[in-house]
Amino acid sequence: MFVTVDRHEVFAATGGRTFDPALPLVLFLHGAGLDHSVWALHSRWFAHHGQAVLAVDLPGHGRSAGPPLSGIAALADWTARLIEAAGSTRAILIGHSMGALIALEAAARHPERVAGLGLIGAAPAMPVHADLLSAAAANDPAAIDMLSLWGHGAHATQGGSRAPGLWMLGTAVRLLERAAPGLLHTDLAACHAYQDGPAAAAKVTCPSILVLGERDVMTPLKAGRGLAAAIGRSRTVVLPGAGHMLMAECPDAVLDALRGLV
């Protein structure tokens, strides 16, 4: 479905069910350079278990119009406006990586809009390696290679997909290749610049679940645990052997953790 936010059409998948704003809303926020498709399993489960679902393409991503927003705070404020534009008052926010920062900041800035948080591959800060930022700024395919290899656990290099016949790394590369020129750099730069994670975490009052990868090199487990400790009402689930792209690497385990939000 499409929702108009700031005069731009925003696309959101609804998990295979007609969107009903009278139901409790679960809003999914993807990571840098990605789109709504990373939530295929998880959005469908919530939509078929009594929730209204929006797995959104952020501005300038996927099928959503408008320029990409260049800061986490701007994206958090945009998320609050999206909830209102969809006809809802509050939502459970589930975010991965950059999407987790957006969800965290939205909960701090707009607590009246956020009923719960699911933070996947999260940390209070997400500094990005200079080589990755430079490659993304130049639209160099090496940026996609670095993001894919650093983002996945070791088993992904051997195929790794839970769906027979699919290649996990190849799927991630093809998805990142679909992004408009400059988009990946805009997203990564927003993550790199964000310094307000600890302050935002201290303001979160809603129930929160953090799903972390044991071998995540992009948002290391130690940093994720630190974020969890700063959030008052949080629970942490650590997935053994997993990297950063948790929805692809451990889809069922991620879903099992997130089910605790409803």
N, C-alpha and C positions, 0 to 999 in steps of 0.2 A: 504494500500500500504506500501511498505518498501522503506526507504531511507538510504543510507550508510553515516554515520557520524563517523569520526575517526576510520574507518575500521570496524565498527560494524553496523549491520542491526538494523534500528529503525522502529518500526511499528507506523503508524498513520492512523486513520480512516478519511475518506474523506467526510463524511456526506451523503453518498449514491449517490454521483456524481463522475464521472471521474475527477481526479485532472488535472487542466489546469494551468500551471505556468504563463500563460499570463494574468490570472485574478488577481485582488487584493487578497492578501493572508490574511486569518485569522487563527492564530495559537493558539490552546488551550493548556494550561499547567495545569495539575492536581495537587492535593495536596498530602500530605505525605501518603505513603502506598497505594495510589489509582492508577487508570489507566484511559485510554481514555474514558471508558464507562460512566463516570460521565457526559460527554458532549453530550449524545445521542440526546436530543432534540435540543440543541443550535447549535451544529455543523450542523445538518440537515437543520435548518432554513437558516443559512448563505450560505450553499452550494446550496440551491435552490433559492437564491436571489442574484445571480451574483457574488459570491465570491468563490475563491479557498479555501478549508478548509483542515487543518491538525489538528486533535485531537490526540496528540502524547502520546505514552507511553514513559516516561522518561527512560534513560539508566537503565537497570536492572529491570524495571517494566513491568508488563504485558507481551507483546510479543516482547519487545525490548531486544536485546542482550547487552553484555558488563557489566562491573561492575557499580553499582550506584555511582554517583559522590557525594562527601562528603561535598561540600560547595555551597552556593548560588551563589557566584561569578563564580565558575567553571560551574555551570549549566547555568548561564546567557551567558557566553562565548560560551558554547555548543549550546545554542539556536540560537545565531547569525550564527554559522556554519551550523546549520540545515536549516535555511532560505536559505543560499547560496546553500547548497547541494540539496535542493528541486527545484532549478532553479529560485528562486525569489530574488528580491533585498531588499524588505521591507515587513513588515507584521504588521497588528494589532495583538497585543498580548493580550490574555484573560487568566487570571490565577486565580486560587482559592487557598487561604491559602498559602502553600509553593509555589505554582505556581504563586501567586501574587507577592511574593518576587522576584522570578526569573524574572518575567516580568518587575518589577520595576527596578531591577539592570541591566537588559539587555537594557532598555531604557536609563539609565544613562551612561552605558559603550559603547553602540553601537547606538547612536541616529540616525545614517544614515540608520539603519536597521528597526527602529520602527516607524510606522505611527500613532499608537494610542494605548491606554491602556484601558483594562477593568479589574479592580481589584476587586475581589469578596472575602469577608471575609478577608479583608486586614488590616494591621497595619504596622507602621514603624519598629516595633520589635515584635517578636513572642516567648517570653520566654515560655519554656515548664516546667510543674510541675515536680519536682524531682521524685515523685512516678511514673509518666508516663514514664520518661526517664529510670528509673531503671527497670521497668517491660519490656519495649521494649528491653533493652539491654540483658535481660535474656530470651527473646522470651516467656515471660509469657503471656498467653491469657488475663490476667487482663489488659494488655495495650490496647488491642482491646476493651474490655469492657469500659475502661475509655474514650478512644477516641470517641467511639460511643455515650456514654451517655452525656459526656460534649459537644460533637459537635452538638447535635440536640436540637431543641426547645422542649418544654414540650409536644406538641401535637404528636410528633413522638412516644412517649411511648404508645400511644393508637392506633397505626397503622399508621396513618398520611399520607400514600402514596396517591398521586393523581391518581395512577393507581389502580383500584378496585382489591381487593384480595391480594395486596402486603403489606408487613410489612416493613416500612422504616428502622427501626433499624436492623432488621434481614438482610436486603439487604446490609447494610453497613458492618455488621459483616462478612458476607460471602465474600465480596470483600476484606476486610482487611486480612482475613484468607488466601487468595490466594498469598499474598506477600511472597517472599523468606525469610528464616530466616535472621534476622539482618537488613533487608531492612527498616523496620519501624523506627528502632533506628537511622539508618544513616540519614534518612529524618528529623526526629525530632531533632536530634543533629545539623543538618545544620540550621534549623530554630532557634534553641536556641542560636546558636553562632553568628547569623547575627546581626551586630550592625550598618550597614551602611545605614539603611533606610532613616533617615533624610537627609543625604548627597546626596543620590541617588535621593530623591524626589526633591531636589533643582535643580537638573540638568535636570529634565524632561521638555521637551518643546512641546511634542505632546499632542493633546487632550486626556483627560482621564476621565473615568467614574468609580466611586467607588460604589459598591453595598454592603451594610452593613446590618447585622441583628440587630434588636433592642435589642434582648436578647442574643447576642453572648457572651459566657463566655470565648472563646478561643482567639478571637481578639475583645475585647470589643468596643462598639460603640464609646466611647470617643477617643480611640486610632485611630480608623478608621477616625474619623473626623479630628484628628490632622494630619494624613497623607494627607488627602484631602487638608487641609489648606496649606500644604507645597508644593503642586504641583500647578504650576502656572495656567494651563488651565484645571481645573477639575470640574466635576459635581458629586454630591453625591445623591444616592437613598437609603433611609432607608426602610427596609421591616419590618412592624410592627409584633412583636411577634416572629420573626424568630431567629434561632440560627446561627450556623456556617456553617452547611451543606446546603447551600442555594439552590444549583441546585436541590437537592432532595426535600427540604421543600417547595420551592416557584419557581418551574421551569418556569412558565409562567411570573411571575413578573421579574425574572432575565433576561429572554429573552427580555421582553419589554424594560428593561433598556439598555441592550447591543445593541439593534437595533439602538440606537442613535450614535453608532460608525461608521455607514456606511450611 
